[in-house]
């Protein structure tokens, strides 16, 4: 099994459910981060935030080398375009990424999930960014946000 672990917000190795699912049983793993033009536009990201991101990616690459003997591959472009090419080029059979509840991320992830499934790639997208998946909270409260005392 060849996996792609797609890092997004959780740029850490410890306490990362997508990483655990991505490496489980895999014979090869590609660790990727996608520089999405939607996030890299000047209106979305300032100089300090971009600098912090680059420092975090450098540290993640260092940790991946130390712990897994692998490098972080940074892809540039829309995830809906670059990831399907990676599925094909790397003969991937699994894509793992952490679920994200933000509106843009939900649309992007639905598109990537559909493209992966049409390419025969299993998708693992565990929740780990929040304590509880937002859908679970809404469903348990009849579709309404829970009241906070």
C-alpha positions in Angstrom: 0.0 0.0 0.0 1.3 3.4 -0.9 0.0 6.3 1.2 0.0 10.1 0.9 -0.2 11.9 4.2 -1.4 15.4 3.4 -0.4 17.8 6.2 -2.5 20.9 6.5 -3.0 22.6 9.9 -1.6 19.9 12.1 2.1 20.3 11.3 3.2 17.9 14.0 4.1 14.3 14.2 2.9 13.6 17.7 -0.8 13.5 18.3 -1.7 13.4 14.6 -4.5 11.0 13.8 -4.2 11.4 10.0 -0.5 10.6 10.2 -1.2 7.4 12.2 -3.8 6.3 9.7 -1.6 7.2 6.7 1.4 5.1 7.8 -0.5 2.1 9.2 0.2 -0.9 7.0 1.8 1.3 4.2 4.9 0.0 2.4 5.6 3.5 1.1 4.5 6.9 2.4 4.8 10.3 0.8 4.4 13.2 3.2 3.1 16.3 1.5 2.1 19.9 2.1 0.2 21.8 -0.6 0.8 25.5 -1.0 -2.7 26.3 -1.9 -3.0 29.6 -3.8 -6.2 30.4 -2.0 -4.3 30.6 1.3 -1.1 32.2 -0.1 -2.8 35.3 -1.6 -1.8 38.6 0.1 -5.3 39.1 1.4 -5.2 35.9 3.3 -1.7 35.7 4.7 0.7 38.4 6.0 4.5 38.3 5.9 4.8 37.1 9.5 2.2 34.3 9.1 3.9 33.1 5.9 7.3 33.2 7.6 5.9 31.2 10.5 4.5 28.7 8.1 7.8 28.2 6.3 9.6 27.8 9.6 7.0 25.2 10.7 7.4 23.3 7.4 11.2 23.3 7.7 10.9 21.9 11.2 8.3 19.3 10.1 10.7 18.2 7.3 13.6 17.9 9.9 11.4 15.7 12.1 10.2 13.5 9.3 13.8 12.9 8.3 14.8 12.1 11.9 11.8 9.8 12.7 10.8 8.3 9.3 13.9 8.8 7.1 11.7 10.7 4.7 11.3 14.3 3.4 8.3 16.6 3.3 7.3 17.2 -0.3 5.9 20.7 -0.8 3.5 20.9 -3.8 2.3 24.1 -5.2 -1.2 24.6 -6.7 -4.8 23.8 -6.0 -5.1 20.6 -4.1 -7.8 19.4 -6.5 -5.3 19.6 -9.3 -2.0 18.6 -7.7 -3.1 15.7 -5.6 -4.8 13.7 -8.4 -1.5 13.9 -10.4 0.3 12.7 -7.3 -2.1 9.7 -7.0 -1.3 8.7 -10.5 2.5 9.5 -10.5 3.1 7.8 -7.2 0.6 4.9 -7.7 -1.0 5.9 -4.4 -3.7 3.7 -2.8 -4.5 5.8 0.3 -4.8 9.5 1.1 -4.9 10.6 4.7 -5.6 14.1 6.0 -7.1 15.6 9.0 -10.8 16.7 8.7 -11.4 20.5 8.7 -14.7 22.2 9.4 -14.1 25.5 7.7 -16.4 26.2 4.7 -13.5 26.5 2.1 -11.9 23.4 3.4 -15.1 21.4 3.3 -15.6 22.2 -0.3 -12.0 21.5 -1.2 -12.0 18.3 0.7 -15.2 17.1 -0.9 -13.7 17.7 -4.3 -10.4 16.0 -3.4 -12.3 13.0 -1.8 -14.3 12.5 -5.0 -11.2 12.7 -7.2 -9.4 10.2 -5.0 -12.3 7.8 -4.9 -12.6 8.0 -8.7 -8.9 7.1 -8.9 -9.4 4.1 -6.6 -7.6 5.8 -3.7 -8.9 5.1 -0.2 -9.5 8.3 1.8 -8.9 8.5 5.6 -9.9 11.8 7.1 -10.1 11.5 10.9 -11.1 14.3 13.1 -8.3 15.6 15.3 -8.4 19.4 14.8 -11.4 19.7 17.1 -12.4 17.8 20.3 -15.6 16.6 18.5 -16.5 16.6 14.8 -18.9 19.5 14.3 -21.4 17.2 12.5 -21.6 15.0 15.6 -22.4 18.0 17.8 -25.0 19.3 15.5 -26.7 15.9 15.1 -26.8 15.3 18.8 -28.5 18.7 19.3 -31.1 18.3 16.5 -29.1 20.5 14.1 -28.7 23.4 16.5 -25.4 24.5 18.0 -25.1 23.5 21.7 -25.7 26.1 24.3 -22.6 27.2 26.3 -23.3 28.2 29.9 
